[in-house]
Structures are given as C-alpha cells and as structure tokens.
Amino acid sequence: MPDMTKSFIDALGRLETQHDADTIALLFADRAQVANPLVNYDDGGSGAAKTFWSQYRAAFDEIRSEFSSVTEKDGMSFLEWHSRGLIDGKPFDYDGVSVLESDGEKITAFRTYFDTRHIPAAHSKGGAQTGRA
C-alpha cells in the first residue's frame, strides 16, 4: 500500500476514534478538492479538508470504517470501505468507494461515493453540511 494511502487510512482512524481532524487535513495540498455525493469543496485545500472532516465526524455518535480493497495506480488510490456506527443512538452501516489523487507528497483530490439512503438523518449531529442529513 502506498505511503499516502496508508497515511490517509491511519488519519481517518484517528479522526473516527479521537476526533482529530488536524492530522487528516494536513495530508491535503493547498488547492485540493474534497467531495462526497452532497458536498464539494473545489480548490479548498487543507482548510476545506479540515472543515469537511470535522463536519463528517460531528455527524456521528460513533463511526468506524474498514477497508476491504485498496488499489493504487499512477498517483490514484481506490479504496472500498464499509462504515458502521451510531447516529442519535441509532445504528447504521453503509458501503462506498473513495478515490484519492496525490502529487506524491499531498492529496490533491478526495472524492467518495456512497448511497445516502443508508445513513439516517443526522441534523442534530451536524450532518447537514456533510451530506449525512
């Protein structure tokens, strides 16, 4: 697994368990794109990445992601994942795919794809800004 992909997975684990958005945000380049099905930050960089990941984590009481397949080719990584946890005390689980683009040192684009119907509404947890509501 390429170093950037491993660093991303490790930082996501820290975000999910310790609410540490700084570590994952620092992986992003100055003009990085960050997007999911409902939210898109074009050229937002590490500041937008920190906002994106902070709001993502705030949407859940608990969340844990596991990666079933990771493929890397030509500066791009494709990560298949399964996430589960609690929102407002209600269990959820869902699957998706994330795409990382890297310049070799920083993430230049992060896009993730999932079916939003599998995630309960999370307005009280801050999910409205992350596509979780």
N, C-alpha and C positions, 0 to 999 in steps of 0.2 A: 504494500500500500504506500503510495507516495506520501512524503512528509506533510505536505499541505493538507491532504485528505485526513491523515491521522490527527494532525493538529486541530482540524475542524471538528472531528468526531469527539476528541478529548474535550475541547472547549464547549461543545454542546452539552456534554455530560456535566461539566461544571455549572453551566447555566441551569440545567434542569435540576441538579441536586443542591446547588449552593446559591442560586440566583445571581451568578457572576456574569454580567453582560459585558464587562470590560474585556475579558480575555478573548471572547469570540469577536468582538468589534475590532480589536487590534489586528485581526487577521485580514481585514479588508483594506483594499487600496483606496486612495483618495477619491477616485471617481467611480467607485464600484456601484453596480446595480444590485438591488436586493428586491426580490419579488416573490409573492405567493399568488394564489388564484384571485385574491381580492385587494391586495396592497402592492404598490410598485413604487420604489424609490429609484429613479434614474439618476445616475451620477451623484449619488448621495454620500458615498464614501463611508468612512468608519463612524461618523456621527449618525448618519441614517441607519447604519447597521446596528449601532447601539440602541437607537430608538426602536427599530424593528424587533430586535431580540429581547429587549426589556418588555415590550408590549406582548410579545409572544409568551414569555414566561409568566407575566402577570395574568394572562387569560386562564391559567390552570391552578387548581389547588395543588395537584401533583401531576407530573408528566415524566415519562421515561421512554426514550427511543432506543430501538435496537436495529442494527443494520444487518440485513440478510445477504446483500450483494453489493460489492463496491468494484467498479470498473474504471480504469483510468486510460485515457488515450489523448495524446497531443495537447496537454495542458488542460484537459477537461476530465472531471470525475463525475461518475453517475452513481448515486447512492440509493439503493432501495431500502426502505425502512418501514418499521411498524412502531407506532407510538400508542401508549395507553396511560391512563391516569384518571384523575377526578376533576370535574368542574362543578362547583357548587355542590359538592358531595355526591355527584352522580358519576358513575364510571363511564368511560368511553374508550374506544380503541379505533384506530384507523391506520391505513397504509398509504404510502406515497413514494414518490421519487424526487430526489433533489439533484440538481446539476450545479457543479462548481466549475468556474473558469478561473484559471490562475495565470499570472505572468511569470511564475516560477518563484516569486517571493511573497506575493499577496494575492488574495482572492479579488478578482476583477468583476465577477458576476456570480450571484447566487439566485437560482430560481428553483422553486419547489412546487410540486403538483400533487394535489390530493382532492378527494371528493368531500366537499364541505358538508354534505348531508350527514356524514358520520360523526360530526362533532356537535354536541349540544350547545345551545346558545350560551354565551358567556359574558353578557353585558355587565354583570356585577363584578366581573374579574378583569375588566379592561380589554376584552376580546374584540370590541367594536373596531379598533384600529388595526387589528392583525388578521382580519378575515375569519376570526373564530366565532363571530356573533351572527 
